[in-house]
Amino acid sequence: MTASIRQYLVITGNYWAFTLTDGALRMLVVLHFHQLGYSPLAIALLFIFYEFFGVVTNLVGGYLGARLGLNRTMNIGLFLQIVALVMLAVPAAMLTVPWVMAAQALSGIAKDLNKMSAKSGIKMLVPDDQQGQLYKWVAILTGSKNTLKGVGFFLGGVLLMSAGFTGAVVLMAVVLGLVWLASLFLLKQELGKSTAKPKFREILSKSKAINVLSAARMFLFGARDVWFVVALPVYMATVFGWDHWKVGGFMASWIIGYGFVQTLAPRITGHTDGKSGAVLWAALLAVIPALIAGALMAGWSAQLVVIGGLLLFGVLFAINSSLHSYLIVSYARGDGVSLDVGFYYMSNAAGRLLGTVLSGWVYQAYGLEACLWISSALVAVAALLSVWLPERTAHRAVEQGSA
């Protein structure tokens, strides 16, 4: 086993452990506060700081990764997640909304430090002339993360039933603490640390490819979350009459399947050099929410249309997401990679934040069909933006010429 593969396995294992606790924690909070009588919209608001601080963390985290090294930012992310879990292990009387929002904010910071470090770290382990291998490694990391997040949803429900809310967060904190200690010793020192100390103003990318891809990513993830985060679960509960466990189980299964498709994306799309794949797959995805909305307005069976449409949307969205994740790592600079990746995932977090806010407001005011039309429009914008992406070979020539 080569040193690069060993480091890839350490990074992936670290990311997997974190993702399991992240998914489980989200389900624990949702189920626990649902039991306390909070409405779905009120529960969604508990995660606003989680998403908001993701924007800030990715912007600043890329700078920290280039200055301190990705091994340190990844381990800091793990440690902050442990602190967030411990914060929730307080007596029930202290679990106020502001306290939970603060813990979720810390968890959001931890998650995006960990993700940015993992995605950037892979860039350092694959030679620049092995783009097919890079695409496969990024797809496996990204897809397995989402699959495990879905498993984490199930884990959260099981832990809540077997150990209670406090016991569940304590158990996860202990296990993640052991992973953190192992990571301190196993992760390569100085991984991803820039040879030239970057200035803070460099957190804003000057690369056309990074800026265009980041904008497309923001609209892509806003398009998913505008109907997926709040509107869809509430719709399933109210229109379908599904109970909480059925809704949660379906959403978890969707995420697991979505993650599995992400790992297969290189086989589906083939190796792509840049914008052609991003434009094509985004254009195909833009059609799906519009078709679902049109079918609902025409009076077709709601369950058949929504569930079938959601499955098709999940397949195409997974391919788009995996392709984007590869492209950002491919476009990113070799020296100071985390600056580019951090800026990109800042846009990703901004899209999630936009989608989360719109999902609650638009659904409450206008219904699911309106959320779907907005989703289709946002994906269409992502496809149009992708037209401006440079081919990878041209981008590399520009980067080398400006170096």
RODO-2510 file (C-alpha; in nm, 4 decimals, decimal comma):
residues 403
     n   res          X          Y          Z
     1     m     0,0000     0,0000     0,0000
     2     t     0,1474     0,3332    -0,1048
     3     a     0,1768     0,6315     0,1287
     4     s    -0,0840     0,8213    -0,0769
     5     i    -0,3382     0,5404    -0,0430
     6     r    -0,2737     0,5183     0,3314
     7     q    -0,3356     0,8917     0,3684
     8     y    -0,6468     0,8678     0,1495
     9     l    -0,7824     0,5925     0,3760
    10     v    -0,7085     0,7976     0,6892
    11     i    -0,8815     1,1041     0,5422
    12     t    -1,1786     0,8967     0,4247
    13     g    -1,2131     0,7142     0,7579
    14     n    -1,1950     1,0434     0,9431
    15     y    -1,4602     1,1938     0,7160
    16     w    -1,6828     0,8865     0,7498
    17     a    -1,6765     0,8951     1,1304
    18     f    -1,7590     1,2635     1,1327
    19     t    -2,0403     1,2209     0,8793
    20     l    -2,2079     0,9446     1,0811
    21     t    -2,2255     1,1696     1,3862
    22     d    -2,3391     1,4649     1,1743
    23     g    -2,6319     1,2733     1,0249
    24     a    -2,7223     1,1138     1,3576
    25     l    -2,7104     1,4486     1,5375
    26     r    -2,9437     1,6102     1,2846
    27     m    -3,1981     1,3300     1,3241
    28     l    -3,1642     1,3383     1,7046
    29     v    -3,2409     1,7099     1,7125
    30     v    -3,5330     1,6762     1,4689
    31     l    -3,6924     1,3841     1,6540
    32     h    -3,6266     1,5201     2,0034
    33     f    -3,7746     1,8616     1,9349
    34     h    -4,0610     1,7057     1,7412
    35     q    -4,1420     1,5087     2,0570
    36     l    -4,1369     1,8360     2,2494
    37     g    -4,4064     1,9718     2,0195
    38     y    -4,2084     2,2029     1,7909
    39     s    -4,3472     2,2595     1,4399
    40     p    -4,1461     2,1516     1,1327
    41     l    -4,0710     2,5149     1,0448
    42     a    -3,9531     2,5881     1,3994
    43     i    -3,7263     2,2822     1,3860
    44     a    -3,5858     2,3960     1,0526
    45     l    -3,4926     2,7296     1,2101
    46     l    -3,2698     2,5422     1,4573
    47     f    -3,0396     2,4668     1,1621
    48     i    -3,0165     2,8215     1,0235
    49     f    -2,6943     2,8948     1,2160
    50     y    -2,5591     2,5554     1,1053
    51     e    -2,5916     2,6668     0,7438
    52     f    -2,4914     3,0313     0,8001
    53     f    -2,1677     2,9467     0,9747
    54     g    -2,0912     2,7018     0,6944
    55     v    -2,0631     3,0045     0,4650
    56     v    -1,8226     3,1814     0,7016
    57     t    -1,6226     2,8678     0,7815
    58     n    -1,5549     2,7739     0,4213
    59     l    -1,4429     3,1263     0,3397
    60     v    -1,2016     3,1480     0,6331
    61     g    -1,1263     2,7751     0,6572
    62     g    -0,9541     2,7640     0,3184
    63     y    -0,7191     3,0371     0,4375
    64     l    -0,6492     2,8495     0,7616
    65     g    -0,5859     2,5260     0,5711
    66     a    -0,3271     2,6947     0,3510
    67     r    -0,1611     2,8589     0,6530
    68     l    -0,1779     2,5762     0,9071
    69     g    -0,2048     2,2605     0,6975
    70     l    -0,5105     2,0483     0,6197
    71     n    -0,4259     1,7923     0,8848
    72     r    -0,4735     2,0600     1,1510
    73     t    -0,7989     2,2019     1,0116
    74     m    -0,9441     1,8504     0,9807
    75     n    -0,8548     1,7708     1,3411
    76     i    -0,9887     2,1073     1,4598
    77     g    -1,3172     2,0210     1,2871
    78     l    -1,3359     1,6876     1,4680
    79     f    -1,2643     1,8515     1,8022
    80     l    -1,5330     2,1189     1,7534
    81     q    -1,7893     1,8487     1,6731
    82     i    -1,7021     1,6772     2,0015
    83     v    -1,7566     2,0081     2,1844
    84     a    -2,0934     2,0541     2,0065
    85     l    -2,2037     1,7066     2,1161
    86     v    -2,0967     1,7719     2,4746
    87     m    -2,2944     2,0989     2,4712
    88     l    -2,6090     1,8979     2,4022
    89     a    -2,5398     1,6525     2,6858
    90     v    -2,6704     1,9028     2,9425
    91     p    -2,9852     1,8570     3,1543
    92     a    -3,3102     1,8887     2,9590
    93     a    -3,3961     2,2218     3,1230
    94     m    -3,0865     2,3778     2,9623
    95     l    -3,1747     2,2604     2,6114
    96     t    -3,3274     2,5915     2,5122
    97     v    -3,3602     2,6968     2,1486
    98     p    -3,0706     2,9489     2,1661
    99     w    -2,8459     2,6849     2,3263
   100     v    -2,9271     2,4244     2,0607
   101     m    -2,8796     2,6822     1,7846
   102     a    -2,5371     2,7658     1,9288
   103     a    -2,4421     2,3965     1,9364
   104     q    -2,5648     2,3591     1,5783
   105     a    -2,3578     2,6622     1,4762
   106     l    -2,0480     2,4962     1,6227
   107     s    -2,1384     2,1720     1,4466
   108     g    -2,1746     2,3607     1,1180
   109     i    -1,8272     2,5091     1,1600
   110     a    -1,6891     2,1646     1,2401
   111     k    -1,8583     1,9997     0,9427
   112     d    -1,7297     2,2445     0,6856
   113     l    -1,3759     2,2469     0,8257
   114     n    -1,3763     1,8694     0,8016
   115     k    -1,5256     1,8580     0,4500
   116     m    -1,2997     2,1304     0,3100
   117     s    -0,9944     1,9539     0,4523
   118     a    -1,0944     1,6136     0,3171
   119     k    -1,1708     1,7356    -0,0362
   120     s    -0,8562     1,9514    -0,0499
   121     g    -0,6383     1,6739     0,0905
   122     i    -0,7173     1,4415    -0,1997
   123     k    -0,5807     1,6998    -0,4423
   124     m    -0,2393     1,6644    -0,2771
   125     l    -0,2393     1,2852    -0,3098
   126     v    -0,3084     1,2442    -0,6848
   127     p    -0,0625     1,3554    -0,9592
   128     d    -0,2016     1,6232    -1,1899
   129     d    -0,1826     1,3968    -1,4948
   130     q    -0,4114     1,1327    -1,3381
   131     q    -0,7455     1,3136    -1,3627
   132     g    -0,9445     0,9922    -1,4062
   133     q    -0,8080     0,8655    -1,0748
   134     l    -0,8804     1,2002    -0,9089
   135     y    -1,2419     1,1907    -1,0314
   136     k    -1,2870     0,8375    -0,8938
   137     w    -1,1368     0,9205    -0,5544
   138     v    -1,3432     1,2372    -0,5167
   139     a    -1,6600     1,0516    -0,6251
   140     i    -1,5995     0,7728    -0,3732
   141     l    -1,5346     1,0187    -0,0906
   142     t    -1,8357     1,2348    -0,1783
   143     g    -2,0755     0,9480    -0,2428
   144     s    -1,9779     0,7457     0,0615
   145     k    -2,0166     1,0577     0,2755
   146     n    -2,3769     1,1065     0,1679
   147     t    -2,4557     0,7370     0,2018
   148     l    -2,3212     0,7409     0,5563
   149     k    -2,5143     1,0579     0,6328
   150     g    -2,8293     0,8646     0,5477
   151     v    -2,7104     0,5785     0,7697
   152     g    -2,6516     0,8417     1,0362
   153     f    -3,0212     0,9364     1,0174
   154     f    -3,1122     0,5774     1,1029
   155     l    -2,8417     0,5673     1,3705
   156     g    -2,9824     0,8792     1,5326
   157     g    -3,3273     0,7230     1,5609
   158     v    -3,1883     0,3972     1,7006
   159     l    -2,9723     0,5783     1,9573
   160     l    -3,2635     0,7974     2,0651
   161     m    -3,4800     0,4914     2,1296
   162     s    -3,2078     0,2875     2,3019
   163     a    -3,0020     0,5444     2,4924
   164     g    -3,2147     0,8581     2,5076
   165     f    -3,1084     1,1995     2,3805
   166     t    -2,8369     1,2626     2,6397
   167     g    -2,6964     0,9105     2,6260
   168     a    -2,6832     0,9251     2,2467
   169     v    -2,4820     1,2483     2,2261
   170     v    -2,2430     1,1330     2,5013
   171     l    -2,1795     0,8022     2,3227
   172     m    -2,1114     0,9788     1,9930
   173     a    -1,8785     1,2262     2,1633
   174     v    -1,6740     0,9413     2,3158
   175     v    -1,6437     0,7501     1,9862
   176     l    -1,5538     1,0638     1,7923
   177     g    -1,2973     1,1475     2,0596
   178     l    -1,1199     0,8185     1,9895
   179     v    -1,1229     0,8920     1,6159
   180     w    -0,9796     1,2387     1,6847
   181     l    -0,6926     1,0937     1,8896
   182     a    -0,6106     0,8446     1,6131
   183     s    -0,6245     1,1207     1,3515
   184     l    -0,3751     1,3326     1,5451
   185     f    -0,1140     1,0604     1,5000
   186     l    -0,2005     0,9177     1,1577
   187     l    -0,2588     1,2237     0,9374
   188     k     0,0480     1,3404     0,7475
   189     q     0,2011     1,6571     0,8867
   190     e     0,1885     1,9756     0,6754
   191     l    -0,0634     1,8215     0,4302
   192     g    -0,1850     2,1004     0,2004
   193     k     0,0146     2,3724     0,3724
   194     s     0,1035     2,6458     0,1231
   195     t     0,4735     2,7068     0,0634
   196     a     0,4037     3,0792     0,0342
   197     k     0,2073     3,2203     0,3278
   198     p    -0,1191     3,3443     0,1723
   199     k    -0,2580     3,6843     0,2697
   200     f    -0,6083     3,7047     0,4112
   201     r    -0,7357     3,9006     0,1096
   202     e    -0,6567     3,5939    -0,1046
   203     i    -0,9598     3,4100     0,0338
   204     l    -1,1567     3,5636    -0,2542
   205     s    -1,0691     3,3714    -0,5687
   206     k    -0,9245     3,5500    -0,8721
   207     s    -0,9736     3,2475    -1,0974
   208     k    -1,2548     3,2619    -1,3545
   209     a    -1,3012     2,8848    -1,3391
   210     i    -1,3352     2,8834    -0,9594
   211     n    -1,5709     3,1824    -0,9556
   212     v    -1,8004     3,0453    -1,2281
   213     l    -1,8104     2,6945    -1,0788
   214     s    -1,8758     2,8383    -0,7316
   215     a    -2,1699     3,0429    -0,8611
   216     a    -2,3116     2,7387    -1,0392
   217     r    -2,2731     2,5337    -0,7207
   218     m    -2,4652     2,7935    -0,5176
   219     f    -2,7642     2,7806    -0,7517
   220     l    -2,7449     2,4000    -0,7792
   221     f    -2,7693     2,3421    -0,4045
   222     g    -3,0230     2,6193    -0,3574
   223     a    -3,2352     2,4313    -0,6139
   224     r    -3,2194     2,1120    -0,4098
   225     d    -3,2870     2,2586    -0,0683
   226     v    -3,5670     2,4942    -0,1774
   227     w    -3,7986     2,1943    -0,1801
   228     f    -3,6047     1,9211    -0,0024
   229     v    -3,5270     2,0696     0,3412
   230     v    -3,8668     2,1827     0,4737
   231     a    -4,1266     2,1707     0,1962
   232     l    -4,0938     1,8014     0,1086
   233     p    -4,1023     1,6536     0,4632
   234     v    -4,3981     1,8762     0,5593
   235     y    -4,5776     1,7886     0,2333
   236     m    -4,5302     1,4155     0,2953
   237     a    -4,6611     1,4496     0,6502
   238     t    -4,9646     1,6641     0,5640
   239     v    -5,0675     1,5547     0,2132
   240     f    -4,9567     1,1893     0,2201
   241     g    -5,0464     1,1468     0,5869
   242     w    -4,7137     0,9791     0,6618
   243     d    -4,5995     0,9581     1,0227
   244     h    -4,2662     1,0992     1,1347
   245     w    -4,0811     0,7684     1,1150
   246     k    -4,1984     0,7005     0,7604
   247     v    -4,0938     1,0475     0,6455
   248     g    -3,7548     1,0196     0,8162
   249     g    -3,6973     0,6686     0,6845
   250     f    -3,7783     0,7681     0,3280
   251     m    -3,5538     1,0754     0,3421
   252     a    -3,2685     0,8689     0,4866
   253     s    -3,3102     0,6032     0,2170
   254     w    -3,3089     0,8737    -0,0507
   255     i    -2,9805     1,0150     0,0792
   256     i    -2,8219     0,6682     0,0950
   257     g    -2,9228     0,6009    -0,2660
   258     y    -2,8105     0,9471    -0,3684
   259     g    -2,4670     0,8837    -0,2179
   260     f    -2,4411     0,5474    -0,3935
   261     v    -2,5110     0,7098    -0,7318
   262     q    -2,2423     0,9700    -0,6592
   263     t    -1,9806     0,6966    -0,6294
   264     l    -2,0864     0,5671    -0,9735
   265     a    -2,0780     0,9088    -1,1416
   266     p    -1,7399     0,8547    -1,3175
   267     r    -1,8798     0,5411    -1,4842
   268     i    -2,1975     0,7224    -1,5901
   269     t    -2,0437     1,0434    -1,7226
   270     g    -1,7069     0,9106    -1,8340
   271     h    -1,3969     1,1249    -1,7830
   272     t    -1,4799     1,4860    -1,8660
   273     d    -1,2401     1,7737    -1,9236
   274     g    -1,4626     2,0595    -1,8110
   275     k    -1,7781     2,2419    -1,8956
   276     s    -1,9508     2,0032    -2,1392
   277     g    -2,0522     1,7567    -1,8693
   278     a    -2,1500     2,0301    -1,6231
   279     v    -2,3759     2,1998    -1,8790
   280     l    -2,5392     1,8781    -2,0045
   281     w    -2,6197     1,7222    -1,6676
   282     a    -2,7462     2,0487    -1,5177
   283     a    -2,9723     2,1050    -1,8180
   284     l    -3,1206     1,7557    -1,7775
   285     l    -3,1735     1,8125    -1,4047
   286     a    -3,3532     2,1455    -1,4624
   287     v    -3,6334     1,9631    -1,6446
   288     i    -3,7270     1,7323    -1,3555
   289     p    -3,8708     1,9775    -1,0956
   290     a    -4,0697     2,1507    -1,3726
   291     l    -4,2188     1,8169    -1,4818
   292     i    -4,3122     1,7286    -1,1220
   293     a    -4,4765     2,0688    -1,0698
   294     g    -4,6642     2,0431    -1,4006
   295     a    -4,7897     1,6930    -1,3210
   296     l    -4,9126     1,8024    -0,9765
   297     m    -5,0925     2,1029    -1,1261
   298     a    -5,2531     1,8685    -1,3823
   299     g    -5,4002     1,6607    -1,0995
   300     w    -5,1914     1,3454    -1,1349
   301     s    -5,1404     1,1141    -0,8343
   302     a    -4,9365     1,3165    -0,5849
   303     q    -4,7577     1,0166    -0,4328
   304     l    -4,6645     0,8687    -0,7701
   305     v    -4,5461     1,2014    -0,9110
   306     v    -4,3530     1,3227    -0,6061
   307     i    -4,1859     0,9933    -0,5141
   308     g    -4,1041     0,8978    -0,8728
   309     g    -3,9859     1,2488    -0,9513
   310     l    -3,7791     1,2634    -0,6362
   311     l    -3,5987     0,9402    -0,7262
   312     l    -3,5164     1,0683    -1,0744
   313     f    -3,4139     1,4056    -0,9350
   314     g    -3,1849     1,2276    -0,6874
   315     v    -3,0028     1,0340    -0,9605
   316     l    -2,9406     1,3407    -1,1768
   317     f    -2,8563     1,5646    -0,8823
   318     a    -2,6050     1,3088    -0,7535
   319     i    -2,4282     1,3066    -1,0898
   320     n    -2,4185     1,6885    -1,0982
   321     s    -2,2888     1,7102    -0,7426
   322     s    -2,0169     1,4488    -0,7948
   323     l    -1,9076     1,6107    -1,1217
   324     h    -1,8858     1,9527    -0,9552
   325     s    -1,6873     1,8080    -0,6636
   326     y    -1,4342     1,6650    -0,9068
   327     l    -1,4124     1,9851    -1,1119
   328     i    -1,3341     2,2082    -0,8123
   329     v    -1,0525     1,9813    -0,6995
   330     s    -0,9250     1,9623    -1,0574
   331     y    -0,9415     2,3382    -1,1162
   332     a    -0,7903     2,4261    -0,7771
   333     r    -0,4288     2,5348    -0,7454
   334     g    -0,1811     2,2754    -0,6253
   335     d    -0,0190     2,5162    -0,3806
   336     g    -0,2779     2,6513    -0,1405
   337     v    -0,5523     2,4218    -0,2722
   338     s    -0,7712     2,4841     0,0320
   339     l    -0,8141     2,8521    -0,0611
   340     d    -0,9940     2,7573    -0,3829
   341     v    -1,1844     2,4658    -0,2318
   342     g    -1,2860     2,6725     0,0707
   343     f    -1,4182     2,9547    -0,1487
   344     y    -1,6139     2,7023    -0,3565
   345     y    -1,7748     2,5348    -0,0565
   346     m    -1,8581     2,8768     0,0832
   347     s    -2,0825     2,9140    -0,2226
   348     n    -2,2177     2,5634    -0,1600
   349     a    -2,3120     2,6629     0,1958
   350     a    -2,4648     2,9902     0,0714
   351     g    -2,6835     2,7885    -0,1658
   352     r    -2,7974     2,5608     0,1186
   353     l    -2,8751     2,8627     0,3346
   354     l    -3,0738     3,0263     0,0533
   355     g    -3,2623     2,7049    -0,0160
   356     t    -3,3396     2,6435     0,3528
   357     v    -3,4889     2,9905     0,4005
   358     l    -3,6845     2,9798     0,0733
   359     s    -3,8102     2,6270     0,1444
   360     g    -3,9965     2,7315     0,4571
   361     w    -4,1217     3,0669     0,3283
   362     v    -4,2261     2,9672    -0,0254
   363     y    -4,3959     2,6443     0,0835
   364     q    -4,5899     2,8173     0,3593
   365     a    -4,7007     3,0987     0,1261
   366     y    -4,7442     2,9250    -0,2113
   367     g    -4,7110     2,5467    -0,1735
   368     l    -4,4860     2,2717    -0,3097
   369     e    -4,5477     2,3500    -0,6766
   370     a    -4,3979     2,6976    -0,6333
   371     c    -4,0905     2,5474    -0,4637
   372     l    -4,0483     2,3132    -0,7598
   373     w    -4,0741     2,5902    -1,0221
   374     i    -3,8118     2,7900    -0,8322
   375     s    -3,5934     2,4780    -0,8114
   376     s    -3,6126     2,4312    -1,1880
   377     a    -3,5228     2,7968    -1,2487
   378     l    -3,2237     2,7793    -1,0129
   379     v    -3,0830     2,4681    -1,1842
   380     a    -3,1310     2,6360    -1,5216
   381     v    -2,9190     2,9276    -1,3970
   382     a    -2,6502     2,6781    -1,2860
   383     a    -2,6517     2,5250    -1,6357
   384     l    -2,6190     2,8670    -1,8028
   385     l    -2,3335     2,9642    -1,5737
   386     s    -2,1530     2,6389    -1,6564
   387     v    -2,1331     2,7478    -2,0203
   388     w    -1,8711     2,9998    -1,9035
   389     l    -1,6469     2,7327    -1,7517
   390     p    -1,3124     2,6947    -1,9301
   391     e    -1,1914     2,3565    -2,0490
   392     r    -0,9515     2,2118    -1,7966
   393     t    -0,6520     2,2157    -2,0330
   394     a    -0,7066     2,5846    -2,1146
   395     h    -0,7476     2,6639    -1,7461
   396     r    -0,4194     2,4904    -1,6609
   397     a    -0,2385     2,6884    -1,9296
   398     v    -0,3699     3,0154    -1,7837
   399     e    -0,2770     2,9148    -1,4288
   400     q     0,0755     2,8156    -1,5291
   401     g     0,1195     3,1362    -1,7272
   402     s     0,0214     3,3509    -1,4280
   403     a     0,2296     3,1515    -1,1778
***
